[in-house]
Amino acid sequence: MLFLKNYIIQLNTEKMKNNLDYFRTVLSNEFITNDSFLSEPKEKMRIDLIKSGCKSFLFKFDKQLGREYKGGIFPFFNSGEKGVCKVCDYIIFAEKSGKVYSIMIELKKGREGTNPQLKAGECFVEYVKATVNRVYKKNFDLTIRKVAIKQFKRKNRTKIKDIEYNEHNIHEFSDEKFRLQAFLK
């Protein structure tokens, strides 16, 4: 039985075209989207997502869940305990030059903090990475980026500027378009 299990893992591993495929394979397709934008419909926020120059996929927590998710997105956690079921809005998994990146994104209206949601996203990503490494007997390391997008007047820039992070290692995004390439350095 163990031989068969290892054989199946080996077959799946041989089908992988790039490092990103390992991450995409362990995540449910129900949460992967082909959207070319980031949005927070309740807050009427929408930002174009420019994905050129790298391989990537977009994981979206905020979606309508069917009956199979009657316990919520984390049915094994106590949703009555404050902060336990927090999540960020999006996670972008990207690969450039063989290096794998994970970019957690939280969209917020006003000046509310984003650190709790981004930290929760980071914990989730670490679990996904550990799962990939365990299942496929790999030793992937991820470069993690955290991005807060708050609702206010955005600057219309055409030039990609250097990304800077605050003391919590969070970039406060203020452009009109989210150029994924800028975060892959």
Phi and psi in degrees as a GROMACS rama.xvg file:
@    title "Ramachandran Plot"
@    xaxis  label "Phi"
@    yaxis  label "Psi"
@TYPE xy
-62.6679  -38.3692  LEU-2
-59.8651  -45.4343  PHE-3
-62.3456  -42.93  LEU-4
-61.6756  -45.9502  LYS-5
-64.9289  -35.6281  ASN-6
-64.2735  -43.379  TYR-7
-63.4623  -43.8784  ILE-8
-60.4923  -41.694  ILE-9
-63.5714  -42.7956  GLN-10
-61.1582  -45.5453  LEU-11
-62.2387  -40.1978  ASN-12
-63.4539  -39.2459  THR-13
-66.5592  -25.4255  GLU-14
-78.2078  -16.594  LYS-15
-68.4524  128.884  MET-16
-91.6439  -31.1873  LYS-17
-149.862  171.649  ASN-18
-59.1028  -33.7449  ASN-19
-64.4306  -30.1298  LEU-20
-58.9861  -33.7768  ASP-21
-62.085  -42.1388  TYR-22
-71.7389  -40.9278  PHE-23
-64.3609  -36.2261  ARG-24
-67.2258  -35.2239  THR-25
-82.9555  -12.3462  VAL-26
-97.4916  146.224  LEU-27
-68.2171  133.197  SER-28
-62.8173  -20.242  ASN-29
-62.0289  -23.1373  GLU-30
-106.535  1.10322  PHE-31
-97.8937  131.193  ILE-32
-126.553  153.973  THR-33
-99.537  15.5145  ASN-34
-54.0483  146.326  ASP-35
-107.021  26.5009  SER-36
-154.16  161.957  PHE-37
-111.022  136.254  LEU-38
-146.462  156.271  SER-39
-132.237  87.7332  GLU-40
-55.5668  -39.6779  PRO-41
-59.7899  -32.1641  LYS-42
-99.4415  1.73753  GLU-43
56.3461  42.4076  LYS-44
-107.127  137.063  MET-45
-153.212  130.359  ARG-46
-132.593  129.625  ILE-47
-63.9563  140.71  ASP-48
-110.898  115.871  LEU-49
-100.992  111.126  ILE-50
-102.494  4.58738  LYS-51
-65.1258  151.783  SER-52
91.5669  2.98685  GLY-53
-161.998  168.134  CYS-54
-91.9032  141.295  LYS-55
-161.878  164.537  SER-56
-147.012  154.171  PHE-57
-110.012  121.721  LEU-58
-103.964  126.355  PHE-59
-123.104  115.546  LYS-60
-73.9757  -37.9551  PHE-61
-79.683  89.8845  ASP-62
-148.144  158.917  LYS-63
-69.1067  125.881  GLN-64
-101.191  138.086  LEU-65
-79.4363  -172.382  GLY-66
-58.7437  -30.4394  ARG-67
-65.2238  -13.1353  GLU-68
-111.966  38.9482  TYR-69
-61.6696  -20.5477  LYS-70
-90.366  7.84768  GLY-71
88.8096  -175.441  GLY-72
-69.2751  -27.4026  ILE-73
-124.978  73.5377  PHE-74
-65.1403  -15.5816  PRO-75
-87.5506  -5.58925  PHE-76
-100.684  155.771  PHE-77
-80.7561  101.448  ASN-78
-68.7492  -13.3461  SER-79
-79.5576  -13.629  GLY-80
-88.157  122.022  GLU-81
-56.0466  128.796  LYS-82
86.5287  -11.5096  GLY-83
-66.3295  -40.5071  VAL-84
-102.395  21.8847  CYS-85
-67.6372  145.499  LYS-86
-147.483  158.586  VAL-87
-83.3945  170  CYS-88
-74.0402  -42.7612  ASP-89
-139.562  155.305  TYR-90
-133.259  125.117  ILE-91
-103.113  124.592  ILE-92
-100.118  127.067  PHE-93
-138.198  156.45  ALA-94
-135.721  133.379  GLU-95
-143.521  127.523  LYS-96
53.6902  39.7132  SER-97
80.426  -5.44788  GLY-98
-96.7493  133.823  LYS-99
-101.44  133.608  VAL-100
-119.729  151.805  TYR-101
-131.766  121.929  SER-102
-118.357  111.546  ILE-103
-87.4902  136.489  MET-104
-131.139  132.193  ILE-105
-125.983  125.089  GLU-106
-100.19  132.347  LEU-107
-140.495  145.033  LYS-108
-89.4284  142.542  LYS-109
72.6045  -151.902  GLY-110
-103.82  12.2151  ARG-111
-56.5469  149.524  GLU-112
-73.5771  151.283  GLY-113
-116.552  -7.36832  THR-114
-57.6468  -43.3366  ASN-115
-60.2403  -42.308  PRO-116
-68.7874  -40.7673  GLN-117
-68.5611  -37.3264  LEU-118
-65.3893  -40.5123  LYS-119
-63.1352  -40.0717  ALA-120
-61.7525  -39.6366  GLY-121
-63.4261  -41.6991  GLU-122
-62.156  -42.3485  CYS-123
-62.1061  -44.8738  PHE-124
-62.1916  -40.532  VAL-125
-62.227  -37.7558  GLU-126
-67.0399  -42.878  TYR-127
-60.6798  -45.7357  VAL-128
-60.015  -45.5201  LYS-129
-62.3958  -37.042  ALA-130
-66.1654  -46.3002  THR-131
-58.4634  -47.5614  VAL-132
-63.193  -38.307  ASN-133
-70.3146  -49.5658  ARG-134
-68.9864  -42.5417  VAL-135
-101.007  8.00494  TYR-136
51.574  49.4533  LYS-137
-110.698  177.928  LYS-138
-137.612  54.6482  ASN-139
-68.9015  144.487  PHE-140
-119.523  142.22  ASP-141
-112.265  141.48  LEU-142
-92.4736  119.93  THR-143
-101.651  133.88  ILE-144
-126.812  141.472  ARG-145
-122.602  133.396  LYS-146
-132.007  127.165  VAL-147
-104.269  125.511  ALA-148
-116.5  111.214  ILE-149
-108.258  151.102  LYS-150
-79.2456  115.106  GLN-151
-168.118  177.409  PHE-152
-62.6198  126.068  LYS-153
-97.7841  154.774  ARG-154
-91.5194  132.882  LYS-155
-90.9214  98.7439  ASN-156
-114.554  147.6  ARG-157
-106.082  -25.358  THR-158
-87.1965  136.115  LYS-159
-78.7113  120.445  ILE-160
-99.1118  164.752  LYS-161
-65.5013  141.84  ASP-162
-89.3701  129.787  ILE-163
-116.452  149.384  GLU-164
-121.748  146.736  TYR-165
-83.7178  -170.066  ASN-166
-65.6303  -16.8418  GLU-167
-97.7394  10.8898  HIS-168
62.5719  37.6235  ASN-169
-117.17  134.224  ILE-170
-91.9532  127.792  HIS-171
-89.6595  102.138  GLU-172
-75.5453  136.495  PHE-173
-141.481  15.6958  SER-174
-92.6452  170.784  ASP-175
-77.9095  -33.8676  GLU-176
-125.652  141.849  LYS-177
-92.881  103.674  PHE-178
-93.4808  102.715  ARG-179
-54.4437  -39.7226  LEU-180
-51.9885  -35.3428  GLN-181
-65.0149  -22.5979  ALA-182
-95.3681  0.833756  PHE-183
-105.117  57.1397  LEU-184
